[in-house]
Amino acid sequence: MTPPPERTKTATSRAEARDRDGSRVRRFSPAERWIHRTTALLLGVCVLSAGCLYLPELAELVGRRALVVTVHEWSGILTPLPALLGLASRAFRADLTRLNRFGPHDRRWLRAALRRDHRRQERPAGKFKAGQKLYAGYIAGAVMVMAGTGLLMWFTDLAPLVWRTSATFVHDWLALAIGIVLLGHIGKAFADPEARRGMRTGRVERAWAAREHPLWRADEDTADGHRDAGHDTGDHEHRIR
């Protein structure tokens, strides 16, 4: 059901007011949100089509196996494309640099996670938590491995039979691992509405940012993502003001 125009206008006005009074900070640029959505869509199509190929119940329900194979192949090949195109965005490149850097606070976060210590002071985080950095690295590597092994399975003349057999083994088991990790990622997202709002709108409450990412200097991301944040990607990050 579509909300009444008055209610939508009121909600928009409140959001704009929070932006003006400084209670919200910019977290993701439009380009980053586009990259996330399109990658999620392609990866979702790839996983669902894989399920239709490997699970008899879904295969019988959907049918048209040849079409499903084609959809699976092309969605898998296209999954890395949004991130590659996104390299044109300075904000995206700056966040990739953050994701690729581990500092002392990240190691402290991981030690606390292994001990199941949920105290916030034991889990310091910059713009991205250590767990988010590990997830991003895992998915990036897994997608490339899946694309490579998928190509060996798709174009049978590229390699000898033993290579294709090995590629099939790696592809199938890694697909299962990716599915499990994705479910965990989705579960974490549903458990944090403000994090979802940040990915949906690009902005989050300053109080949430200070609580969940106390080492992140959010002020550096408030100018529409046109400034390179490379100087703040080392071992230390500034606290939110």
MOGI-V532441 format. One record per residue. N is the residue number from 1. SS is DSSP state (A for helix, B for strand, O for the rest). PHI is phi in radians with two decimals (none if undefined). D_LAST is the distance of its C-alpha to the last C-alpha in Angstrom with 1 decimal. Layout:
n=N ss=SS phi=PHI d_last=D_LAST
n=N ss=SS phi=PHI d_last=D_LAST
This chain:
n=1 ss=O phi=none d_last=39.4
n=2 ss=O phi=-1.39 d_last=37.6
n=3 ss=O phi=-1.16 d_last=35.5
n=4 ss=O phi=-1.00 d_last=36.9
n=5 ss=A phi=-0.99 d_last=35.6
n=6 ss=A phi=-1.11 d_last=34.4
n=7 ss=A phi=-1.16 d_last=32.2
n=8 ss=A phi=-1.07 d_last=30.8
n=9 ss=A phi=-1.12 d_last=30.1
n=10 ss=A phi=-1.13 d_last=28.4
n=11 ss=A phi=-1.10 d_last=26.1
n=12 ss=A phi=-1.11 d_last=25.2
n=13 ss=A phi=-1.10 d_last=24.6
n=14 ss=A phi=-1.12 d_last=22.2
n=15 ss=A phi=-1.09 d_last=20.3
n=16 ss=A phi=-1.12 d_last=20.2
n=17 ss=A phi=-1.12 d_last=19.1
n=18 ss=A phi=-1.13 d_last=16.1
n=19 ss=A phi=-1.13 d_last=15.2
n=20 ss=A phi=-1.20 d_last=15.8
n=21 ss=O phi=-1.46 d_last=13.8
n=22 ss=O phi=1.45 d_last=10.6
n=23 ss=O phi=-1.41 d_last=11.1
n=24 ss=B phi=-2.10 d_last=11.9
n=25 ss=B phi=-2.23 d_last=10.7
n=26 ss=B phi=-1.38 d_last=13.4
n=27 ss=O phi=-2.00 d_last=14.6
n=28 ss=O phi=-2.33 d_last=18.2
n=29 ss=O phi=-1.40 d_last=20.3
n=30 ss=A phi=-0.98 d_last=23.7
n=31 ss=A phi=-1.10 d_last=25.5
n=32 ss=A phi=-1.14 d_last=23.8
n=33 ss=A phi=-1.19 d_last=24.6
n=34 ss=A phi=-1.11 d_last=28.1
n=35 ss=A phi=-1.07 d_last=28.5
n=36 ss=A phi=-1.09 d_last=27.5
n=37 ss=A phi=-1.16 d_last=29.8
n=38 ss=A phi=-1.22 d_last=32.8
n=39 ss=A phi=-1.12 d_last=32.5
n=40 ss=A phi=-1.09 d_last=32.4
n=41 ss=A phi=-1.11 d_last=35.4
n=42 ss=A phi=-1.12 d_last=37.4
n=43 ss=A phi=-1.17 d_last=36.7
n=44 ss=A phi=-1.11 d_last=37.5
n=45 ss=A phi=-1.09 d_last=40.8
n=46 ss=A phi=-1.11 d_last=41.6
n=47 ss=A phi=-1.18 d_last=41.2
n=48 ss=A phi=-1.14 d_last=43.1
n=49 ss=A phi=-1.17 d_last=45.9
n=50 ss=A phi=-1.12 d_last=46.1
n=51 ss=A phi=-1.07 d_last=46.6
n=52 ss=A phi=-1.21 d_last=49.4
n=53 ss=A phi=-1.50 d_last=51.0
n=54 ss=A phi=-1.85 d_last=50.9
n=55 ss=O phi=-1.75 d_last=51.2
n=56 ss=A phi=-0.99 d_last=54.7
n=57 ss=A phi=-1.10 d_last=53.7
n=58 ss=A phi=-1.24 d_last=51.2
n=59 ss=A phi=-1.07 d_last=53.7
n=60 ss=A phi=-1.20 d_last=56.4
n=61 ss=A phi=-1.20 d_last=54.2
n=62 ss=A phi=-1.55 d_last=53.0
n=63 ss=O phi=1.20 d_last=56.0
n=64 ss=O phi=0.84 d_last=56.3
n=65 ss=A phi=-1.03 d_last=55.3
n=66 ss=A phi=-1.05 d_last=55.8
n=67 ss=A phi=-1.15 d_last=53.3
n=68 ss=A phi=-1.10 d_last=50.8
n=69 ss=A phi=-1.06 d_last=51.3
n=70 ss=A phi=-1.10 d_last=50.6
n=71 ss=A phi=-1.08 d_last=47.4
n=72 ss=A phi=-1.12 d_last=46.3
n=73 ss=A phi=-1.08 d_last=47.1
n=74 ss=A phi=-1.29 d_last=45.4
n=75 ss=A phi=-1.15 d_last=42.3
n=76 ss=A phi=-1.17 d_last=42.0
n=77 ss=A phi=-1.16 d_last=42.6
n=78 ss=A phi=-1.49 d_last=40.1
n=79 ss=O phi=-0.98 d_last=37.2
n=80 ss=O phi=-1.29 d_last=35.8
n=81 ss=A phi=-1.07 d_last=36.2
n=82 ss=A phi=-0.98 d_last=33.0
n=83 ss=A phi=-1.16 d_last=30.9
n=84 ss=A phi=-1.14 d_last=33.3
n=85 ss=A phi=-1.16 d_last=33.0
n=86 ss=A phi=-1.19 d_last=29.2
n=87 ss=O phi=-1.10 d_last=29.2
n=88 ss=O phi=-1.26 d_last=29.6
n=89 ss=O phi=-1.57 d_last=26.0
n=90 ss=A phi=-1.14 d_last=23.5
n=91 ss=A phi=-1.10 d_last=20.6
n=92 ss=A phi=-1.16 d_last=23.0
n=93 ss=A phi=-1.09 d_last=24.0
n=94 ss=A phi=-1.11 d_last=20.5
n=95 ss=A phi=-1.25 d_last=19.9
n=96 ss=A phi=-1.08 d_last=23.4
n=97 ss=A phi=-1.11 d_last=22.4
n=98 ss=A phi=-1.05 d_last=19.5
n=99 ss=A phi=-1.12 d_last=22.0
n=100 ss=O phi=-1.58 d_last=24.6
n=101 ss=O phi=-1.93 d_last=22.6
n=102 ss=O phi=-1.95 d_last=22.7
n=103 ss=O phi=-2.01 d_last=20.9
n=104 ss=A phi=-1.00 d_last=21.4
n=105 ss=A phi=-1.18 d_last=18.8
n=106 ss=A phi=-1.21 d_last=20.8
n=107 ss=A phi=-1.14 d_last=24.0
n=108 ss=A phi=-1.14 d_last=22.6
n=109 ss=A phi=-1.06 d_last=21.7
n=110 ss=A phi=-1.17 d_last=25.2
n=111 ss=A phi=-1.09 d_last=26.9
n=112 ss=A phi=-1.15 d_last=25.3
n=113 ss=A phi=-1.12 d_last=26.4
n=114 ss=A phi=-1.16 d_last=29.9
n=115 ss=O phi=-1.47 d_last=30.0
n=116 ss=O phi=1.02 d_last=28.9
n=117 ss=O phi=-1.60 d_last=26.2
n=118 ss=O phi=-1.69 d_last=23.8
n=119 ss=O phi=-1.16 d_last=21.5
n=120 ss=A phi=-1.10 d_last=17.9
n=121 ss=A phi=-1.17 d_last=17.4
n=122 ss=A phi=-1.61 d_last=20.3
n=123 ss=O phi=-2.23 d_last=18.9
n=124 ss=O phi=-1.19 d_last=15.7
n=125 ss=O phi=-2.60 d_last=14.9
n=126 ss=O phi=-1.47 d_last=13.3
n=127 ss=O phi=-1.06 d_last=13.7
n=128 ss=O phi=-2.15 d_last=17.2
n=129 ss=O phi=-1.30 d_last=18.7
n=130 ss=A phi=-1.03 d_last=21.7
n=131 ss=A phi=-1.10 d_last=24.0
n=132 ss=A phi=-1.17 d_last=22.9
n=133 ss=A phi=-1.15 d_last=23.6
n=134 ss=A phi=-1.12 d_last=27.0
n=135 ss=A phi=-1.08 d_last=27.8
n=136 ss=A phi=-1.07 d_last=27.1
n=137 ss=A phi=-1.15 d_last=29.2
n=138 ss=A phi=-1.11 d_last=31.9
n=139 ss=A phi=-1.13 d_last=32.2
n=140 ss=A phi=-1.07 d_last=32.3
n=141 ss=A phi=-1.18 d_last=35.0
n=142 ss=A phi=-1.13 d_last=36.9
n=143 ss=A phi=-1.10 d_last=37.1
n=144 ss=A phi=-1.18 d_last=38.6
n=145 ss=A phi=-1.14 d_last=41.1
n=146 ss=A phi=-1.11 d_last=42.1
n=147 ss=A phi=-1.15 d_last=42.7
n=148 ss=A phi=-1.15 d_last=44.8
n=149 ss=A phi=-1.20 d_last=46.9
n=150 ss=A phi=-1.12 d_last=47.2
n=151 ss=A phi=-1.12 d_last=48.7
n=152 ss=A phi=-1.12 d_last=51.2
n=153 ss=A phi=-1.35 d_last=52.2
n=154 ss=A phi=-1.33 d_last=52.4
n=155 ss=O phi=-1.77 d_last=54.4
n=156 ss=O phi=-1.20 d_last=57.0
n=157 ss=O phi=-1.52 d_last=58.5
n=158 ss=O phi=-1.29 d_last=55.5
n=159 ss=O phi=-2.66 d_last=56.2
n=160 ss=O phi=-1.18 d_last=59.0
n=161 ss=A phi=-1.02 d_last=59.4
n=162 ss=A phi=-1.12 d_last=57.9
n=163 ss=A phi=-1.17 d_last=54.6
n=164 ss=A phi=-1.17 d_last=54.5
n=165 ss=A phi=-1.12 d_last=55.2
n=166 ss=A phi=-1.13 d_last=52.4
n=167 ss=A phi=-1.10 d_last=50.0
n=168 ss=A phi=-1.11 d_last=51.0
n=169 ss=A phi=-1.07 d_last=50.3
n=170 ss=A phi=-1.11 d_last=46.9
n=171 ss=A phi=-1.06 d_last=46.0
n=172 ss=A phi=-1.17 d_last=47.1
n=173 ss=A phi=-1.29 d_last=45.4
n=174 ss=A phi=-1.19 d_last=42.1
n=175 ss=A phi=-1.05 d_last=42.2
n=176 ss=A phi=-1.11 d_last=42.4
n=177 ss=A phi=-1.11 d_last=39.5
n=178 ss=A phi=-1.09 d_last=37.4
n=179 ss=A phi=-1.03 d_last=38.3
n=180 ss=A phi=-1.15 d_last=37.3
n=181 ss=A phi=-1.15 d_last=33.9
n=182 ss=A phi=-1.09 d_last=33.3
n=183 ss=A phi=-1.07 d_last=34.2
n=184 ss=A phi=-1.11 d_last=31.6
n=185 ss=A phi=-1.09 d_last=28.9
n=186 ss=A phi=-1.13 d_last=30.0
n=187 ss=A phi=-1.07 d_last=30.0
n=188 ss=A phi=-1.09 d_last=26.4
n=189 ss=A phi=-1.13 d_last=25.4
n=190 ss=A phi=-1.17 d_last=27.4
n=191 ss=O phi=-1.40 d_last=25.8
n=192 ss=O phi=-2.30 d_last=22.3
n=193 ss=A phi=-1.04 d_last=22.5
n=194 ss=A phi=-1.21 d_last=18.9
n=195 ss=A phi=-1.12 d_last=19.2
n=196 ss=A phi=-1.13 d_last=22.4
n=197 ss=A phi=-1.12 d_last=20.9
n=198 ss=A phi=-1.12 d_last=18.4
n=199 ss=A phi=-1.30 d_last=21.5
n=200 ss=A phi=-1.39 d_last=23.6
n=201 ss=A phi=-1.90 d_last=21.4
n=202 ss=O phi=1.62 d_last=18.8
n=203 ss=B phi=-2.25 d_last=15.9
n=204 ss=B phi=-2.33 d_last=14.3
n=205 ss=B phi=-1.18 d_last=12.7
n=206 ss=A phi=-1.05 d_last=8.9
n=207 ss=A phi=-1.10 d_last=10.2
n=208 ss=A phi=-1.14 d_last=12.5
n=209 ss=A phi=-1.09 d_last=10.2
n=210 ss=A phi=-1.18 d_last=8.2
n=211 ss=A phi=-1.39 d_last=11.8
n=212 ss=A phi=-1.57 d_last=13.8
n=213 ss=O phi=-2.36 d_last=11.8
n=214 ss=O phi=-1.12 d_last=9.4
n=215 ss=O phi=-1.63 d_last=10.0
n=216 ss=O phi=-1.50 d_last=9.5
n=217 ss=O phi=-1.55 d_last=7.4
n=218 ss=A phi=-1.17 d_last=8.1
n=219 ss=A phi=-1.05 d_last=7.8
n=220 ss=A phi=-1.26 d_last=11.0
n=221 ss=A phi=-1.89 d_last=12.9
n=222 ss=O phi=-1.67 d_last=12.8
n=223 ss=O phi=-1.90 d_last=15.8
n=224 ss=O phi=1.14 d_last=18.6
n=225 ss=O phi=1.27 d_last=18.6
n=226 ss=O phi=-1.72 d_last=20.6
n=227 ss=O phi=-2.06 d_last=18.8
n=228 ss=O phi=-1.26 d_last=19.6
n=229 ss=O phi=-1.78 d_last=16.8
n=230 ss=A phi=-1.07 d_last=19.4
n=231 ss=A phi=-1.30 d_last=17.8
n=232 ss=A phi=-1.98 d_last=15.1
n=233 ss=O phi=-1.94 d_last=17.8
n=234 ss=O phi=-1.48 d_last=19.0
n=235 ss=O phi=-1.30 d_last=18.9
n=236 ss=O phi=-2.18 d_last=15.4
n=237 ss=O phi=-2.25 d_last=12.1
n=238 ss=O phi=-1.47 d_last=8.7
n=239 ss=O phi=-1.29 d_last=6.3
n=240 ss=O phi=-1.17 d_last=3.7
n=241 ss=O phi=-1.71 d_last=0.0
